[in-house]
Amino acid sequence: MQIPRLHPDTIEEVKLRADIVDVVSEYVVLRKRGKDFVGLCPFHDEKSPSFTVSQTKQMYYCFGCQAGGNAIKFVMELGKRSFADVVLDLARRYQVPVQTLEPEQRQELQRQLSLREQLYEVLASSAQFYQHALRQSQGQKALQYLQSNRQLKEETIQQFGLGYAPAGWETLYRYLVDDKHYPVQILEKAGLIKPRREGGGYYDVFRDRLMIPIRDVQGRVIAFGGRTLTDEQPKYLNSPETELFSKGKTLFALDRAKDGISKLDQAVVVEGYFDAIALHAAGINNAVASLGTALSLEQVRLILRYTESKQLVLNFDADKAGINAAERAIGEIAELAYKGEVQLKILNLPDGKDADEYLHSHTPEDYGELLKNAPLWLDWQIQQIIQNRDLKQATDFQQVTQQIVKLLKNIANSDTRNYYVSYCAEILSLGDTRLIPLRVENLLTQIAPVAATYSKPVLAKKAWGGGKSPLSITSATLSTSPNSSLPTERSLLEHAEALLLRIYLHCPEQRQMIVDELEKRDLQFSLSHHRFLWQQILEISSDDEETKNFASLPNLISRLQDRFLEFDSEIGLISHLFHVDEKNQKEILRTGQVVQAAIACMDLVMLEKRYRHFLELWQQTDPEAEPERYEYYYQAFYAEKIKLQQIDRQRLFSITELL
């Protein structure tokens, strides 16, 4: 359901009525300590409580992992749910009337909410009907299949709510419409029945099939998968797309796997329902199934909410069909893997087995060992390229090299690319270490021919018509920064920008100075999450007509936290800035000095970036073909070099000491 933007009055009313102690107590055992409550943090493992809940402030904060926010934020983080979804749920619970920003959408929203509730109800009733039918005489074949063929215990059958759809054309229809009195339209919208082409009436979508309920992240039945018990095609039949179910946005067993994924910091994706069920039955409870389609970005993002290291393992058969399935399943996420945003691994089980078959003859420990040793996707791809190839044969060597170059070109991260260039060079050298440097140069030339062409010294006399020129300098000479790049540039910049923002948030008297210094030096926040926070601050400033200066912004932190409830990914990176502990307090006591140091650090990093940028452009420009551009880039990077040297000489204090 597409939820329209909710009216601020609805959000405020939910915040007023949803008492944070009441909400948090459903998930955390809280104990009174002074005026606040404490408990074990649900967001990270701990033995002594560092999680505090303030009833007066209606806020929670963990001094261990820095998680913090209000009741809405707590439910969002714990269930990895959207802002609007949580507000609607809390509104129902606390009987808050729901309004939208556009009044004309209000009635439609209420209609959609009512429809969704009816769909959840009729699907839950259908699941109960199928489970009951499995225990009847007509369901004995299906039950035997589960117990004998799939070797599932009664406990697992019940946990996954497995059932049986009777063979009759209208069995479910009669039960739900005649006995339970559900409207026919609701059954059709739930994907349970279809209208007959001729003669009127309806027939059941699932007949004589083993039924597998598909649930959402909250454990509610939203669809079904049905496996035939005969030779009927297709072997597996899924519910059609409905208001509740979208095949490309759903993962089977995620409701059961999300806790295991978070605990193990890894998600395992298999192809079939019974592979996922078998893994859970064996105690491997971080497995989900992709419903037989290529993984979509929505499915991947859904999984990655629960793993901090973004580790995803695709487990498909080791035969040709399994390899094709793995390549198909990767689908849209290849780009994320090339960028390093997903730590993608591939597990091909031996002997062409799927996970279910493998566990029939091996222990869960055997599977865990294979999982641990699963290769990264890039390593797996390289192995696929060289498999069954004789690199001593010229044709095979050429074809393998071409495919490897194509693969390496896609890798966005330079460190990762350099690693795989060396790795592939070793493979192509066939054990002769003397050939490795040659193979490296060969691959680099094919990956980035322009950069490689001008990596050699420039002949200044030929380029500039004789005479000595300041440009008679080799690119190798300038491969490093003039004063050597800060060894911890990223961490220094992260700390400097975070300190500046923390001071801005907690020291109103310093705000104008920070704004003035940033404008004077024409500086921007470099890190995306800091830049995002600064943009929100500026928007709040411009929205507040009564604000005469930055220092007088009322309730800035509270207003920012309310805004960030709608931005799940950004808030996790900046929420710690809204709180001050003992260490932070000491840092911001010297606000004047620290502001100057932080600004200087940002300035220094920006200068270094510009220096490297112009240097790279100069190195890649042909002095014979474009002499003017060549001269311009030289003057540009040389000017940045002079500025860096001046900062280095004029530095009156150590930035690293202050930061």
C-alpha positions as CSV (number, residue, x, y, z in Angstrom):
1,M,0.0,0.0,0.0
2,Q,1.3,3.4,-0.9
3,I,0.9,5.5,2.2
4,P,0.3,9.2,1.6
5,R,2.2,11.8,3.7
6,L,0.7,11.8,7.1
7,H,-0.5,15.1,8.7
8,P,1.9,16.5,11.4
9,D,-1.1,16.6,13.8
10,T,-1.4,12.8,13.5
11,I,2.3,12.3,14.1
12,E,2.2,14.6,17.1
13,E,-0.9,12.9,18.6
14,V,0.8,9.5,18.2
15,K,3.9,10.8,20.0
16,L,1.7,12.2,22.8
17,R,-0.3,9.0,23.3
18,A,2.3,6.4,22.7
19,D,4.1,6.3,26.1
20,I,7.7,5.2,25.5
21,V,7.9,3.1,28.6
22,D,4.7,1.3,27.6
23,V,6.1,0.7,24.0
24,V,9.6,-0.3,25.0
25,S,8.4,-2.6,27.8
26,E,6.9,-4.9,25.2
27,Y,10.5,-5.8,24.0
28,V,12.8,-4.9,27.0
29,V,12.6,-5.8,30.7
30,L,12.8,-2.3,32.3
31,R,13.7,-1.6,35.9
32,K,13.1,1.7,37.6
33,R,16.3,3.6,38.5
34,G,15.8,7.1,39.9
35,K,13.4,9.0,37.6
36,D,14.4,6.8,34.5
37,F,14.2,3.2,33.5
38,V,17.1,0.9,32.5
39,G,17.4,-2.4,30.8
40,L,19.5,-4.5,28.5
41,C,19.8,-2.9,25.0
42,P,17.9,-4.7,22.3
43,F,20.2,-3.3,19.6
44,H,23.4,-5.0,20.7
45,D,24.6,-7.8,23.1
46,E,25.4,-6.6,26.6
47,K,25.5,-8.2,30.1
48,S,25.1,-5.0,32.2
49,P,22.3,-2.6,31.3
50,S,23.3,0.6,29.5
51,F,19.9,1.2,27.8
52,T,18.0,4.0,29.5
53,V,14.4,5.2,29.0
54,S,13.3,8.6,30.2
55,Q,9.5,8.9,30.7
56,T,9.7,12.7,31.3
57,K,11.6,13.3,28.0
58,Q,9.9,10.4,26.2
59,M,13.3,9.4,24.8
60,Y,15.5,6.3,24.9
61,Y,19.3,6.2,24.7
62,C,21.9,3.5,24.9
63,F,25.3,4.5,26.2
64,G,26.8,1.3,24.7
65,C,25.8,1.6,21.1
66,Q,24.5,5.1,21.0
67,A,21.0,4.1,19.7
68,G,18.5,6.8,20.7
69,G,15.2,8.4,19.8
70,N,11.5,8.4,20.7
71,A,8.8,5.6,20.7
72,I,8.3,5.8,16.9
73,K,12.1,5.5,16.3
74,F,12.4,2.6,18.7
75,V,9.7,0.5,16.8
76,M,11.2,1.5,13.4
77,E,14.7,0.4,14.4
78,L,13.7,-2.8,16.2
79,G,11.4,-4.0,13.4
80,K,13.3,-2.3,10.5
81,R,10.0,-0.8,9.4
82,S,9.2,2.5,7.6
83,F,8.2,5.6,9.5
84,A,4.7,5.8,8.0
85,D,4.0,2.1,8.7
86,V,5.0,2.4,12.4
87,V,2.9,5.6,12.9
88,L,-0.1,3.9,11.4
89,D,0.3,0.9,13.7
90,L,0.7,3.0,16.8
91,A,-2.2,5.1,15.7
92,R,-4.4,2.0,15.6
93,R,-3.1,0.8,19.0
94,Y,-3.7,4.2,20.7
95,Q,-6.9,5.0,18.8
96,V,-5.5,8.1,17.1
97,P,-7.6,9.3,14.1
98,V,-5.4,9.2,10.9
99,Q,-5.2,12.4,8.8
100,T,-3.1,13.0,5.7
101,L,-1.7,16.2,4.4
102,E,-4.2,16.1,1.5
103,P,-7.7,15.8,3.0
104,E,-9.1,14.2,-0.2
105,Q,-6.7,11.2,0.4
106,R,-8.0,10.6,3.9
107,Q,-11.0,8.6,2.9
108,E,-9.0,6.5,0.4
109,L,-6.4,5.8,3.1
110,Q,-9.1,4.6,5.5
111,R,-10.5,2.4,2.7
112,Q,-7.1,0.9,2.0
113,L,-6.4,0.2,5.6
114,S,-9.7,-1.5,6.0
115,L,-9.1,-3.6,2.9
116,R,-5.6,-4.7,4.1
117,E,-7.1,-5.7,7.5
118,Q,-9.7,-7.9,5.7
119,L,-7.0,-9.4,3.5
120,Y,-4.8,-10.3,6.5
121,E,-7.9,-11.9,8.1
122,V,-9.0,-14.0,5.2
123,L,-5.5,-15.2,4.5
124,A,-5.0,-16.2,8.1
125,S,-8.3,-18.2,7.9
126,S,-7.1,-19.9,4.7
127,A,-3.8,-20.9,6.3
128,Q,-5.8,-22.5,9.2
129,F,-8.0,-24.3,6.7
130,Y,-5.1,-25.7,4.8
131,Q,-3.4,-26.8,8.0
132,H,-6.5,-28.6,9.2
133,A,-6.9,-30.3,5.7
134,L,-3.4,-31.7,6.0
135,R,-4.6,-33.8,9.0
136,Q,-7.6,-35.2,7.3
137,S,-7.7,-38.4,5.2
138,Q,-7.5,-36.4,1.9
139,G,-4.3,-34.8,3.1
140,Q,-2.5,-38.0,4.1
141,K,-0.5,-38.1,0.8
142,A,0.8,-34.5,1.4
143,L,1.6,-35.3,5.1
144,Q,3.5,-38.5,4.1
145,Y,5.5,-36.5,1.5
146,L,6.6,-34.0,4.2
147,Q,7.5,-36.7,6.7
148,S,9.1,-39.2,4.3
149,N,10.4,-37.4,1.3
150,R,11.4,-34.2,3.1
151,Q,12.1,-35.8,6.4
152,L,10.5,-33.0,8.4
153,K,9.5,-33.4,12.0
154,E,6.1,-32.5,13.3
155,E,7.6,-29.4,15.1
156,T,8.9,-28.0,11.8
157,I,5.6,-28.7,10.0
158,Q,3.7,-26.7,12.6
159,Q,6.3,-23.9,12.8
160,F,6.0,-23.1,9.1
161,G,2.2,-23.7,9.1
162,L,2.4,-26.2,6.2
163,G,-0.9,-27.5,4.9
164,Y,-2.8,-29.0,2.1
165,A,-5.3,-27.6,-0.5
166,P,-8.0,-30.2,-1.3
167,A,-8.5,-31.4,-4.8
168,G,-12.0,-29.9,-5.2
169,W,-12.6,-26.9,-7.4
170,E,-14.6,-24.9,-4.8
171,T,-13.6,-26.4,-1.4
172,L,-11.9,-23.3,0.0
173,Y,-14.5,-21.0,-1.7
174,R,-17.4,-22.8,0.0
175,Y,-15.6,-22.8,3.4
176,L,-14.8,-19.1,3.3
177,V,-17.9,-17.7,1.6
178,D,-20.7,-20.1,2.7
179,D,-19.4,-21.0,6.2
180,K,-17.3,-17.9,7.2
181,H,-19.3,-15.4,5.2
182,Y,-16.3,-13.5,3.7
183,P,-17.1,-11.3,0.7
184,V,-16.2,-13.0,-2.6
185,Q,-14.4,-9.8,-3.7
186,I,-12.0,-10.1,-0.7
187,L,-11.1,-13.7,-1.6
188,E,-10.4,-12.6,-5.2
189,K,-8.3,-9.7,-4.0
190,A,-6.4,-12.0,-1.7
191,G,-5.5,-14.3,-4.7
192,L,-7.4,-17.3,-3.4
193,I,-10.0,-17.7,-6.1
194,K,-10.5,-16.8,-9.7
195,P,-13.7,-16.1,-11.7
196,R,-14.7,-18.8,-14.2
197,R,-14.4,-17.8,-17.9
198,E,-17.8,-19.3,-18.7
199,G,-21.0,-19.8,-16.7
200,G,-20.2,-17.5,-13.8
201,G,-19.0,-18.4,-10.4
202,Y,-15.4,-18.9,-9.0
203,Y,-12.9,-21.7,-8.5
204,D,-10.0,-22.2,-6.1
205,V,-6.6,-21.1,-7.3
206,F,-4.8,-23.9,-5.3
207,R,-6.1,-27.5,-5.7
208,D,-4.5,-30.7,-4.6
209,R,-1.3,-29.0,-3.6
210,L,1.0,-29.0,-0.6
211,M,0.6,-25.4,0.8
212,I,3.4,-23.2,2.2
213,P,2.3,-19.9,3.8
214,I,4.4,-16.9,2.8
215,R,4.6,-14.3,5.6
216,D,5.7,-10.7,5.8
217,V,8.5,-9.6,8.2
218,Q,6.0,-9.3,11.0
219,G,4.9,-12.9,10.5
220,R,1.5,-12.2,8.9
221,V,0.4,-14.5,6.0
222,I,0.3,-12.5,2.8
223,A,0.4,-15.3,0.2
224,F,0.9,-19.0,-0.5
225,G,3.2,-21.2,-2.4
226,G,1.7,-24.5,-3.6
227,R,3.7,-27.6,-4.6
228,T,2.0,-30.2,-6.8
229,L,1.9,-33.8,-5.6
230,T,1.4,-35.1,-9.1
231,D,3.0,-34.4,-12.5
232,E,1.0,-31.2,-12.9
233,Q,2.8,-28.1,-14.1
234,P,4.0,-25.8,-12.8
235,K,5.6,-27.8,-10.0
236,Y,5.4,-24.7,-7.7
237,L,2.6,-22.2,-8.0
238,N,2.7,-18.8,-6.1
239,S,-0.2,-16.5,-5.2
240,P,-0.7,-13.7,-7.8
241,E,0.4,-10.2,-6.9
242,T,-2.0,-8.6,-4.5
243,E,-2.3,-5.5,-2.3
244,L,-0.2,-7.4,0.3
245,F,2.1,-9.5,-1.8
246,S,4.7,-8.6,-4.3
247,K,7.0,-11.4,-5.4
248,G,10.0,-9.1,-6.1
249,K,9.7,-7.5,-2.6
250,T,9.2,-10.6,-0.5
251,L,11.6,-13.2,0.9
252,F,10.3,-16.5,2.3
253,A,11.1,-17.2,6.0
254,L,12.5,-13.7,6.6
255,D,10.2,-13.4,9.6
256,R,11.9,-16.3,11.2
257,A,15.4,-15.5,9.9
258,K,15.8,-11.8,10.7
259,D,17.0,-12.5,14.3
260,G,19.5,-15.1,13.1
261,I,20.7,-12.8,10.4
262,S,21.3,-10.0,12.9
263,K,23.0,-12.3,15.4
264,L,25.3,-14.0,12.9
265,D,25.7,-10.8,10.8
266,Q,25.1,-12.9,7.7
267,A,22.2,-13.8,5.5
268,V,22.0,-17.0,3.4
269,V,19.7,-17.0,0.4
270,V,18.5,-20.3,-1.2
271,E,16.3,-20.9,-4.1
272,G,13.5,-23.1,-2.8
273,Y,11.0,-23.1,0.0
274,F,12.1,-26.5,1.3
275,D,15.8,-25.5,1.2
276,A,15.0,-22.7,3.6
277,I,12.8,-24.9,5.8
278,A,15.4,-27.7,6.0
279,L,18.1,-25.2,7.0
280,H,15.9,-23.8,9.8
281,A,15.0,-27.3,10.9
282,A,18.8,-28.0,11.2
283,G,19.3,-25.0,13.4
284,I,20.7,-22.7,10.6
285,N,18.3,-19.9,11.2
286,N,19.7,-17.1,9.1
287,A,18.3,-18.5,5.8
288,V,15.7,-17.1,3.4
289,A,14.4,-18.2,0.0
290,S,14.2,-15.9,-3.1
291,L,10.9,-17.4,-4.4
292,G,12.6,-18.6,-7.5
293,T,13.2,-15.1,-9.0
294,A,16.3,-13.0,-9.6
295,L,17.1,-11.0,-6.4
296,S,15.7,-7.5,-6.7
297,L,17.2,-4.4,-5.1
298,E,14.2,-4.3,-2.8
299,Q,14.7,-7.8,-1.6
300,V,18.4,-7.2,-1.0
301,R,17.8,-4.0,0.9
302,L,15.3,-5.8,3.0
303,I,17.9,-8.4,4.0
304,L,20.7,-5.9,4.5
305,R,18.7,-4.1,7.2
306,Y,19.6,-7.0,9.5
307,T,23.3,-7.4,8.8
308,E,25.8,-4.8,9.8
309,S,28.6,-6.1,7.6
310,K,26.2,-6.5,4.6
311,Q,27.3,-10.1,4.1
312,L,25.1,-12.1,1.7
313,V,25.6,-15.7,0.8
314,L,23.8,-17.2,-2.3
315,N,23.5,-20.9,-1.9
316,F,22.6,-22.8,-5.1
317,D,23.5,-26.1,-6.6
318,A,27.0,-26.7,-7.9
319,D,25.8,-28.2,-11.3
320,K,25.3,-26.1,-14.4
321,A,21.7,-25.4,-13.5
322,G,22.7,-24.2,-10.1
323,I,25.4,-21.9,-11.6
324,N,22.9,-20.5,-14.0
325,A,20.5,-20.0,-11.0
326,A,23.2,-18.2,-9.1
327,E,23.9,-15.9,-12.0
328,R,20.2,-15.3,-12.5
329,A,19.6,-14.7,-8.7
330,I,22.4,-12.1,-8.6
331,G,20.4,-10.0,-11.0
332,E,20.3,-6.3,-10.1
333,I,22.7,-6.6,-7.1
334,A,25.8,-7.1,-9.3
335,E,26.3,-3.3,-9.3
336,L,26.2,-3.2,-5.5
337,A,28.7,-6.0,-5.3
338,Y,31.1,-4.3,-7.7
339,K,30.9,-1.1,-5.6
340,G,31.6,-3.1,-2.4
341,E,28.2,-2.1,-0.9
342,V,27.3,-5.8,-0.5
343,Q,29.8,-8.5,0.7
344,L,28.4,-11.1,-1.7
345,K,29.5,-14.7,-1.5
346,I,28.6,-17.8,-3.5
347,L,28.1,-21.3,-2.0
348,N,27.8,-24.1,-4.5
349,L,27.1,-27.4,-2.7
350,P,29.0,-30.5,-4.0
351,D,27.4,-33.2,-6.2
352,G,24.8,-30.9,-7.6
353,K,22.8,-31.0,-4.4
354,D,20.5,-28.3,-3.0
355,A,20.5,-27.5,0.7
356,D,17.6,-29.8,1.5
357,E,19.3,-32.8,-0.2
358,Y,22.7,-32.0,1.3
359,L,21.4,-32.0,4.8
360,H,19.8,-35.5,4.4
361,S,23.4,-37.0,4.1
362,H,25.5,-34.4,6.0
363,T,25.4,-32.7,9.4
364,P,24.6,-29.0,10.0
365,E,28.3,-28.6,11.0
366,D,29.3,-29.8,7.5
367,Y,27.1,-27.2,6.0
368,G,28.4,-24.5,8.4
369,E,32.0,-25.3,7.3
370,L,31.1,-24.9,3.6
371,L,29.4,-21.6,4.5
372,K,32.4,-20.4,6.3
373,N,34.7,-21.1,3.3
374,A,32.3,-19.8,0.6
375,P,34.3,-17.6,-1.8
376,L,33.5,-14.0,-2.5
377,W,31.5,-13.4,-5.6
378,L,34.4,-11.9,-7.5
379,D,36.6,-14.9,-6.7
380,W,33.8,-17.2,-7.7
381,Q,33.4,-15.4,-11.0
382,I,37.1,-15.7,-11.7
383,Q,37.0,-19.4,-11.0
384,Q,34.1,-19.7,-13.4
385,I,36.1,-17.9,-16.1
386,I,39.2,-20.2,-15.8
387,Q,37.3,-23.4,-15.2
388,N,38.0,-26.1,-17.9
389,R,40.4,-23.7,-19.7
390,D,44.0,-24.5,-20.7
391,L,45.9,-21.3,-20.2
392,K,48.9,-22.8,-22.0
393,Q,46.8,-22.7,-25.2
394,A,46.9,-19.2,-26.9
395,T,43.1,-19.1,-27.7
396,D,42.1,-20.0,-24.1
397,F,44.6,-17.6,-22.7
398,Q,43.3,-14.8,-24.8
399,Q,39.6,-15.5,-24.1
400,V,40.2,-15.8,-20.3
401,T,42.2,-12.5,-20.3
402,Q,39.5,-10.7,-22.1
403,Q,36.8,-11.9,-19.7
404,I,39.0,-11.0,-16.7
405,V,39.6,-7.5,-18.1
406,K,35.9,-7.1,-18.5
407,L,35.3,-8.2,-14.9
408,L,38.1,-5.9,-13.5
409,K,36.7,-2.9,-15.4
410,N,33.4,-3.2,-13.4
411,I,35.1,-3.0,-10.0
412,A,34.5,0.6,-8.7
413,N,36.7,0.5,-5.5
414,S,40.3,1.1,-6.5
415,D,41.8,-0.9,-3.6
416,T,39.6,-3.9,-4.5
417,R,40.5,-3.5,-8.2
418,N,44.2,-3.4,-7.4
419,Y,44.0,-6.5,-5.3
420,Y,42.2,-8.5,-8.1
421,V,44.6,-7.2,-10.7
422,S,47.5,-8.8,-8.7
423,Y,45.4,-11.9,-8.0
424,C,44.6,-12.4,-11.7
425,A,48.1,-11.6,-12.7
426,E,49.3,-14.5,-10.6
427,I,46.8,-16.8,-12.2
428,L,47.8,-15.7,-15.7
429,S,51.5,-16.1,-14.9
430,L,51.0,-19.9,-14.5
431,G,53.4,-20.1,-11.5
432,D,56.2,-18.1,-13.1
433,T,56.6,-15.3,-10.6
434,R,58.9,-13.4,-13.0
435,L,55.9,-12.9,-15.3
436,I,53.6,-11.3,-12.6
437,P,54.8,-7.7,-13.1
438,L,54.3,-8.0,-16.8
439,R,50.8,-9.5,-16.4
440,V,49.9,-6.7,-14.0
441,E,51.1,-4.0,-16.5
442,N,49.2,-5.8,-19.2
443,L,45.9,-5.9,-17.3
444,L,46.3,-2.3,-16.2
445,T,46.9,-1.2,-19.7
446,Q,43.7,-2.9,-20.9
447,I,41.6,-1.7,-17.9
448,A,42.6,2.0,-18.2
449,P,44.6,2.6,-21.4
450,V,44.5,6.4,-21.1
451,A,46.0,6.5,-17.7
452,A,48.6,3.9,-18.6
453,T,49.7,5.8,-21.8
454,Y,50.9,8.8,-19.7
455,S,52.4,7.0,-16.8
456,K,55.8,7.3,-18.4
457,P,58.1,10.4,-18.1
458,V,57.2,13.3,-20.3
459,L,59.8,14.5,-22.8
460,A,59.8,18.2,-21.9
461,K,62.1,19.5,-24.8
462,K,60.0,17.8,-27.5
463,A,56.8,19.1,-25.9
464,W,57.9,22.7,-25.4
465,G,60.2,23.3,-28.3
466,G,63.5,23.0,-26.4
467,G,64.8,24.9,-23.3
468,K,64.3,23.9,-19.7
469,S,60.8,23.9,-18.4
470,P,59.3,23.4,-14.9
471,L,57.2,20.8,-16.6
472,S,60.1,18.5,-17.2
473,I,59.0,16.4,-14.3
474,T,57.9,12.8,-14.4
475,S,54.5,11.6,-13.3
476,A,56.3,9.2,-11.0
477,T,57.9,12.1,-9.2
478,L,54.4,13.5,-8.4
479,S,52.7,10.2,-7.5
480,T,52.6,11.3,-3.9
481,S,51.3,14.4,-2.2
482,P,53.8,17.3,-1.5
483,N,53.6,17.0,2.2
484,S,52.3,13.4,2.2
485,S,48.6,12.8,2.6
486,L,47.3,12.6,6.1
487,P,47.6,8.9,7.1
488,T,44.2,9.0,8.7
489,E,42.5,11.5,6.4
490,R,39.1,9.8,6.5
491,S,39.1,9.3,10.3
492,L,40.3,12.9,10.9
493,L,37.7,14.4,8.6
494,E,35.0,12.2,10.2
495,H,36.0,13.4,13.7
496,A,36.4,17.0,12.7
497,E,33.0,17.3,11.0
498,A,31.3,15.4,13.8
499,L,32.8,17.6,16.4
500,L,31.7,20.7,14.5
501,L,28.2,19.5,14.2
502,R,28.0,18.4,17.8
503,I,29.2,21.9,18.9
504,Y,26.6,23.4,16.7
505,L,23.8,21.3,18.1
506,H,24.7,21.7,21.8
507,C,26.4,25.1,21.9
508,P,24.0,27.7,20.4
509,E,26.4,30.6,21.2
510,Q,28.9,29.1,18.7
511,R,26.5,28.6,15.8
512,Q,27.0,31.9,14.1
513,M,30.8,31.6,14.2
514,I,30.6,28.1,12.6
515,V,28.3,29.4,9.8
516,D,30.6,32.4,9.2
517,E,33.8,30.3,9.1
518,L,32.3,27.8,6.6
519,E,31.1,30.6,4.4
520,K,34.4,32.5,4.6
521,R,36.4,29.5,3.5
522,D,33.8,28.2,1.1
523,L,33.7,24.8,2.8
524,Q,31.1,22.1,2.6
525,F,30.7,18.9,4.8
526,S,32.4,16.1,2.8
527,L,30.8,13.1,4.3
528,S,27.3,12.4,3.0
529,H,25.6,11.8,6.4
530,H,27.1,15.0,7.8
531,R,26.1,16.9,4.7
532,F,22.6,15.5,5.0
533,L,22.3,16.7,8.7
534,W,23.6,20.1,7.8
535,Q,21.1,20.4,5.0
536,Q,18.3,19.6,7.5
537,I,19.6,22.2,9.9
538,L,19.6,24.9,7.1
539,E,16.1,23.9,6.1
540,I,14.8,24.2,9.7
541,S,16.5,27.6,9.9
542,S,14.8,28.8,6.7
543,D,11.4,27.4,7.7
544,D,11.4,29.2,11.0
545,E,10.2,32.8,10.2
546,E,10.8,33.9,13.8
547,T,14.4,33.0,13.7
548,K,16.6,36.1,13.6
549,N,19.9,34.2,13.9
550,F,21.2,30.7,14.2
551,A,21.7,30.8,17.9
552,S,18.0,31.3,18.6
553,L,16.8,28.2,16.9
554,P,14.3,26.6,19.4
555,N,14.3,22.9,20.1
556,L,16.7,22.2,17.3
557,I,17.7,18.7,18.4
558,S,14.1,17.6,18.9
559,R,13.0,19.0,15.6
560,L,15.8,17.2,13.8
561,Q,15.0,13.9,15.4
562,D,11.4,14.2,14.3
563,R,12.6,14.8,10.7
564,F,15.0,11.9,10.7
565,L,12.3,9.4,11.7
566,E,11.5,9.3,8.0
567,F,15.1,8.6,7.0
568,D,16.1,5.1,8.3
569,S,19.6,4.9,6.8
570,E,20.9,8.4,7.6
571,I,19.8,8.5,11.3
572,G,22.0,5.6,12.3
573,L,25.2,7.4,11.3
574,I,24.4,10.7,13.1
575,S,22.2,9.8,16.1
576,H,25.2,9.9,18.4
577,L,25.6,13.6,17.7
578,F,22.3,14.4,19.5
579,H,23.7,13.1,22.8
580,V,26.7,14.3,25.0
581,D,28.5,12.0,27.3
582,E,31.5,12.7,29.6
583,K,34.0,12.4,26.8
584,N,32.1,14.7,24.4
585,Q,31.5,17.2,27.2
586,K,35.3,17.6,27.7
587,E,35.8,18.0,23.9
588,I,33.4,20.8,23.5
589,L,34.4,22.7,26.6
590,R,37.2,24.2,24.4
591,T,34.7,25.2,21.7
592,G,36.7,28.1,20.2
593,Q,39.9,26.1,19.7
594,V,38.1,23.0,18.6
595,V,36.0,24.9,16.0
596,Q,39.1,26.4,14.5
597,A,40.9,23.1,14.5
598,A,37.9,21.3,12.9
599,I,37.6,24.0,10.2
600,A,41.3,23.8,9.5
601,C,41.1,20.0,9.2
602,M,38.3,20.3,6.7
603,D,40.2,23.0,4.7
604,L,43.3,20.8,4.6
605,V,41.5,17.8,3.4
606,M,39.7,19.8,0.6
607,L,43.0,21.2,-0.5
608,E,44.5,17.8,-0.7
609,K,41.6,16.5,-2.7
610,R,41.9,19.4,-5.2
611,Y,45.7,18.8,-5.4
612,R,45.3,15.1,-6.2
613,H,42.4,15.9,-8.7
614,F,44.5,18.4,-10.8
615,L,47.6,16.2,-10.6
616,E,45.6,13.2,-12.0
617,L,44.2,15.4,-14.8
618,W,47.8,16.7,-15.6
619,Q,49.2,13.1,-15.7
620,Q,46.5,12.0,-18.1
621,T,46.8,14.9,-20.5
622,D,49.0,14.6,-23.7
623,P,51.4,17.7,-23.8
624,E,51.8,17.3,-27.6
625,A,48.1,17.1,-28.3
626,E,46.8,19.6,-25.7
627,P,49.7,21.9,-24.6
628,E,47.4,24.6,-23.2
629,R,45.3,22.2,-21.1
630,Y,48.5,20.5,-20.0
631,E,50.0,23.9,-18.7
632,Y,46.7,24.8,-17.0
633,Y,46.5,21.6,-15.0
634,Y,50.1,22.0,-14.0
635,Q,49.6,25.5,-12.7
636,A,46.4,24.4,-10.9
637,F,47.9,21.5,-9.0
638,Y,51.1,23.6,-8.3
639,A,49.0,26.4,-6.8
640,E,47.3,23.8,-4.5
641,K,50.7,22.5,-3.5
642,I,51.8,26.0,-2.4
643,K,48.7,26.4,-0.3
644,L,49.3,23.1,1.4
645,Q,52.9,24.0,2.2
646,Q,51.8,27.4,3.6
647,I,49.2,25.7,5.9
648,D,51.9,23.2,7.0
649,R,54.4,26.1,7.8
650,Q,51.8,28.4,9.5
651,R,50.2,25.7,11.6
652,L,50.3,27.0,15.2
653,F,48.8,24.0,16.8
654,S,48.4,20.3,16.1
655,I,45.1,19.5,14.6
656,T,45.4,15.8,15.6
657,E,46.1,16.9,19.2
658,L,43.0,19.0,19.4
659,L,40.8,16.5,17.5
